Amino acid sequence: MIWDLWKKAFYAWEDTTAKYLETWMKSPLLLGPSGLMLGGAMKAKAAYDKAASNWVGNLGLATKRDQERALHVLNQLESRMIDLEERLAELKRKDDGRT
């Protein structure tokens, strides 16, 4: 009985709190400054990433962009090699069938 009363009180509190928070989370008073803070954080991160990339590049090391470009080329080469291996296997099968 006490448990049921506690559950009812908890659900009433949870429902009231959820409605209040939902209303507050949609409020322009919260969304405006939050959006500005998020935009500022993203600009700061972009500036940091650019500075870090320049620093690494100036040390003569491969940057993330360089690594991604090299990985892309390696993936293309691997795909071409697989295609060539398949063609060779097919030609070998055809040649074995003739003899």
C-alpha distance (Angstrom), angle and dihedral (degrees) to the residues before:
residue distance angle dihedral
M1 . . .
I2 3.78 . .
W3 3.80 88.7 .
D4 3.83 91.7 54.6
L5 3.79 90.8 49.2
W6 3.80 90.8 49.4
K7 3.83 91.2 48.4
K8 3.81 91.8 50.6
A9 3.80 91.0 49.1
F10 3.79 91.5 47.7
Y11 3.81 93.5 49.3
A12 3.82 90.6 48.0
W13 3.82 90.5 50.6
E14 3.82 91.5 45.4
D15 3.81 92.8 49.6
T16 3.81 93.2 48.1
T17 3.79 92.6 45.7
A18 3.82 92.7 47.5
K19 3.82 92.0 51.4
Y20 3.81 91.4 48.1
L21 3.80 93.6 47.7
E22 3.79 92.9 45.2
T23 3.80 90.2 53.2
W24 3.81 91.8 46.4
M25 3.83 93.2 46.8
K26 3.82 89.8 56.3
S27 3.79 93.0 48.3
P28 3.81 118.2 115.4
L29 3.80 87.3 -139.6
L30 3.80 88.0 68.3
L31 3.80 101.5 29.7
G32 3.82 96.9 51.9
P33 3.81 98.2 55.7
S34 3.80 91.5 36.4
G35 3.79 90.4 54.9
L36 3.80 91.2 48.7
M37 3.79 91.1 49.7
L38 3.80 91.7 48.5
G39 3.81 91.3 48.3
G40 3.79 90.7 49.6
A41 3.79 92.0 48.4
M42 3.80 91.2 50.7
K43 3.82 91.6 49.8
A44 3.80 90.3 49.4
K45 3.81 90.8 49.6
A46 3.80 91.5 49.2
A47 3.81 90.4 50.5
Y48 3.81 90.9 48.0
D49 3.80 92.4 48.5
K50 3.80 91.0 49.8
A51 3.81 92.5 48.1
A52 3.80 92.2 47.2
S53 3.81 91.2 48.4
N54 3.80 91.3 49.7
W55 3.80 91.2 47.6
V56 3.80 92.9 50.4
G57 3.80 90.8 44.5
N58 3.80 91.5 50.7
L59 3.80 88.9 54.7
G60 3.79 87.3 58.7
L61 3.81 93.9 -112.4
A62 3.77 125.4 131.8
T63 3.78 113.3 -93.9
K64 3.78 123.8 -142.0
R65 3.80 89.5 -98.4
D66 3.81 91.3 51.5
Q67 3.80 90.6 49.4
E68 3.80 92.3 48.9
R69 3.81 91.1 49.2
A70 3.82 91.6 49.9
L71 3.80 91.3 47.0
H72 3.80 90.3 51.6
V73 3.81 91.0 52.5
L74 3.81 90.5 47.6
N75 3.80 90.8 51.3
Q76 3.80 90.5 50.4
L77 3.80 91.0 50.1
E78 3.79 91.3 48.1
S79 3.80 90.9 51.7
R80 3.80 91.0 50.6
M81 3.80 91.3 48.9
I82 3.80 91.6 50.8
D83 3.81 89.9 50.3
L84 3.80 90.9 49.9
E85 3.81 91.7 48.5
E86 3.80 90.0 51.6
R87 3.82 91.3 49.2
L88 3.79 91.3 48.9
A89 3.81 91.4 49.3
E90 3.80 90.0 49.5
L91 3.82 92.1 49.0
K92 3.80 90.1 47.9
R93 3.81 90.8 51.6
K94 3.81 90.3 50.3
D95 3.82 91.4 46.9
D96 3.83 91.6 48.5
G97 3.79 89.4 50.5
R98 3.82 92.2 56.2
T99 3.79 97.0 52.7
